[in-house]
Amino acid sequence: FPSHDIIGVELTDLTFNWSVSSVDATISSDGTFTSNKAGIYTVTATESDSGISNTASVEVIAVAYILTTPERLILQRKKSYKFITKAYDKNDVEIPNVSVNYTVDSLNANILNDGTFTSNEVSTYTITATEPINGVSDTSIVEVVGVSTMTVSAEKTITKYGTNVQCTATLKTNMET
């Protein structure tokens, strides 16, 4: 980021030395702060030639839990569904842009990094989303179903010429009784 003087003129050829108050965090030469541990950190920038410095506080919030939706899903085989996982702090405040890793408990199904699940096999699967830094996880159950029976009916089976008859078709999955 460019630096400016008090009236807004951009200052060039300045070099800043960066430091952070804890071994649990790092800050690069361009001022990029990183920490995988919750806490409040003091970041200091010192201009090389003048020695002028100032500080800022950075708070890293820990993920207390994650929620994946839906908790339970019935999905027709060969169809896909994208799960959504949100992260929350200890005060139940949503933390945006938290990455999670998805896994599924079977080789007969697949889940992508973006949470998209697919399977061509009729079965019940457990999807697990895990936030890798704090290790918190949540699960969802997917029942993949296939079509097992179909019925067709008509509101009238005998009718006169030119009369409309409403017909319906109903599919039952292998998970329905």
Protein Blocks (a to p, Z undefined) as FASTA:
>chain_A
ZZddfkopacehiacddddfbfkbccdfkopacdfbecddddddddfklopacddddddd
ddfbdcdddfbdcddehiacddddddddfkopacehiacddddfbfkbccdfkopacdfb
dcddddddddfknopacdddddddddfbdcdddfbfbdcehiacddddddddfkbZZ
